[in-house]
């Protein structure tokens, strides 16, 4: 009698668990669904009461509008271009520096590294105004350089890569040197392949940061042809002629690339996110 | 002579490579971090509009901020409220969902993805979506109406606006905490629970005496990262309310941004340093956290 009551209680608990998980997950996804659904609606049905869960009729006019009247394809290109170039540079410079801080010996190495770590504590907003004027001085305002050049390397990335490279045994590097590799080749042939998991993490963090950036691009870009997606989306809302259907079409286009990348690389994303926080 | 020269040159060459590998980051650090940081500090003691040369005014900007600028005090207060509210709700939700997901449930990947998906979307996207949901005739007010309740002016009522931004931000961010907590929970050795069960500990006792202590470093990490991020809130405010209504959602970084736009660069610099000062403690803790692994 007693054991069976316990199991039925356990079953009840389990049912409640699944119910809570399912309902809360659907609630989490609802804003996404509502966005996509609205983007296919005619404007007069956007705030229909009762709500129109499935767009009726389905219209593509919002997408046609943001593709032809608003340069969303151009925003997309800008976002991809800036994020890819900056992330590529990040990987290159951060790994090189991480390698030097981990495996090469030179006077002042540890002092430089320590100074860099201290600089991790500076919030970006502190540098904002002078950085803006430096961009102006280089004549990079409203150019890709303003988004890319300050972002070609980062302290956190260097730190991350150094951690990864620390775990490579020195004997392996010495063996390569004895085989006649110079330092660049040791780096390219031995270190780089062995750090690929760390590089995946670095790519994810950097790409996301640059892709989602808003305040900095908002300050340094002024003409629409240079805008990245988040800027374009904010601009679309600032126009008082924009309709909700159009804004939601723009939202879908802004969010979709990152979501697709995430769904494909989910495992690496989660691993990368948890790496720094959970130490075994 | 020749004997000594060759190893010296070799060592120089070896050093040279080290310096070459760190040259770009060091240069970038000096130009994009060090010089701006010092410049901002200098400008914070001046009146400066970016066109005429800066005029030294001593600590006037700081004094003004704290004694004469009610909008700044409001921004400070709002930023604190935003941080406290978000840090109360977000990590709690993250821990609850992680505990549920850790019960060896089926479809774990689906649930986790659902919680985590908003983390991947930019704050501008999140703010845009929620602006529509918070609309006078939006989904949320329809739901209130269906329950027989009065509609709420989520973003245009000064009593609600900041809270509405908190909700949207928590929706965006707590999946990060879920994932981190879940990984930490999965790292707790099962033997600890078995030992506790043998000692006759019930579910609550096991949570208080096994789970929570094991999660302590992760909780610390989440709060440090979360507080630093929350203090820099800007995108949501920009898109959803522009700091309004009646400055009820103005935050430190938004205020800094608006002073920058007004070309009051000295004043904006002082705001930046107040932010820096507040974050210093948390940044230091974060720094300790990262460097302890060394």
Interface residues (C-beta under 8 A of the other chain):
Chain A: X17 X18 X20 X21 X22 X24 X25 X26 X28 X29 X30 X31 X32 X34 X35 X38 X46 X47 X49 X50 X51 X93 X94 X96 X97 X99 X100 X101 X104 X105 X106 X107 X109 X112 X115 X116 X117 X118 X119 X120 X121 X122 X123 X124 X125 X126 X127 X128 X129 X130 X131 X132 X133 X134 X150 X152 X153 X155 X158 X159 X163 X183 X184 X187 X208 X211 X212 X214 X215 X218 X219 X229 X230 X233 X234 X237 X244 X247 X248 X250 X251 X254 X255 X258 X259 X262 X263 X266 X269 X270 X273 X274 X276 X277 X278 X279 X280
Chain B: X14 X15 X17 X18 X19 X21 X22 X24 X25 X26 X28 X29 X31 X32 X33 X34 X35 X36 X37 X39 X40 X43 X50 X97 X100 X101 X103 X105 X109 X110 X111 X112 X113 X114 X115 X116 X117 X118 X120 X121 X122 X123 X124 X125 X128 X129 X130 X131 X132 X133 X135 X137 X138 X139 X142 X145 X171 X175 X176 X179 X180 X183 X184 X187 X217 X218 X221 X222 X228 X231 X232 X234 X235 X238 X239 X253 X256 X257 X260 X265 X268 X269 X272 X273 X275 X276 X279 X280 X283 X284 X286 X287 X290 X291 X293
